[in-house]
Each structure stands twice: as structure tokens, then as C-alpha cells.
Amino acid sequence: MIRMIGSSFYNTLIDEEGAIPTSTMFLLDSYKKKGSFFSVITNRGFEEVLYYNESFPFIDYILAYNGSVIYDVNHQVILYKKALSKKVIEEVKEAYKNYPISYYSNIGKTDYETEDIYKIEVKISKKECKSIKKISSCHISILKIENELYLEISPNTNYEAFRYLIEKLKISSNNILLVIGNESDEDLLKYLNTYVVSNAPISLKRRAKNKTKSNTSKGFENVLKKWKN
């Protein structure tokens, strides 16, 4: 029995119109009525995802900022958080002092001195992707937005956060179903029942054993139908 369903947000759950298909939400609801939980995995803050949960509540947990924060939607509490250390922040500032840098906290984009920082983005060129500078005790992935590239620097990984969540809920890894679509989700391929959407980065698709259609062709929903009892 599938006890936990997880999905990347943009590129996977959200379609070309910037919405979650109604048929997908109804199908998720049928899983939830049988005792399954649903988690959204995102590199954004959890507040951005909550907007999609207002009219038809279907999300149980949000893994935000690449696993730096876990938000319990039903109880409206943060279950887990891990901020970047001041040492790492200073390392990033020094290593990329001539680059545009954005700092993200639980209240969104902010000045790095005002709040705990859960993710840093550094805008880089395609050439610079081949010589990423090492930053101690953190996770680095590459984010592509249209034609722009960014380094995502966070203290945690989605796998580490997801493992924390399923252990807390006492759910076996065999009872997990995941659909992912972003480079930062790579470590979630450690779970056996993980699918990658066809519009995911090529590097992620190459490592995937299970694949599905794109977000614009309801790839996530197709996986749910495949596993429906």
C-alpha cells in the first residue's frame, strides 16, 4: 500500500497554465481517503505552495528550500528546519563576491543579516557550471529558469528531509511513491518507486529507472493511475 506520495512542484505538479489539474487533485484525494499522505517538494518557500491548497486542501506536508524546512500543512507548524551557518554564508559571499546573490528565509527573499537563511541562489553562466566552487557542509545544485542558470546552496537535501519525515510517520520506503522533475531532487532517486517527468533536465533523466510523461501531459497523474489499487 502506498502510504506517502511526493511530487516536485514546478516542472512536475504544476501544468503549463500554472495550475494543478482538477483531475489530479481528485485522484490524490482518493489516495488520501485510503490513508495516504501527500507531500510537495520544492526549492521555494512553503508559503508559495500553500496558495494552491486554499480552495481544495490536498497537501499534508511541504518540503521547502530543497529540504531545509518541513511544514506540516494540517497542523500549521514547522516540523523541521536547518539554516545555513554563518560560516557558509560568508564563504559564499567571498567565493561569489562579483555575482548576483539572493538569500532566502522563511519569509521569502530577504537580506542575509535579518533572518535564518535556508537557501542561497547565485546567478552564474553556463561556462561556470563546470567549475563550481566548493562550499563546506552544504548541498549545491543547479537551477535553470528559462535561459538563466543559478547555483542553489542549501544546508540539507530533499532526501535527508524526506527520510526524516517518513521516519517520524513510521512509513517504510517500500510504501513511498515519488514523481520528480528538478536537478535538486536527484537524491530522491534512492527510493525505488521514483519516477522522473520527461521535461526534467537531461542529467536527471539519464539516472532515472522509471519515467513518465511531462507536466503538460499529466505525467504525475499517470503515475498515480498506474499505482491505483
Secondary structure, 3 states (H helix, E strand, C coil): CCCEEEEEHHHHHCCCCCCCCHHHHHHHHHHHCCCCEEEEECCCCHHHHHHHHCCCCCCCEEEEHHHCEEEECCCCEEEEECCCCHHHHHHHHHHCCCCCEEEEECCEEECCCCCCCCEEEEEECCHHHHHCCCCCCCEEEEEEECCEEEEEEECCCHHHHHHHHHHHHCCCHHHEEEEECCHHHHHHHHCCCEEEECCCCHHHHHCCCEEECCHHHCHHHHHHHHHCC
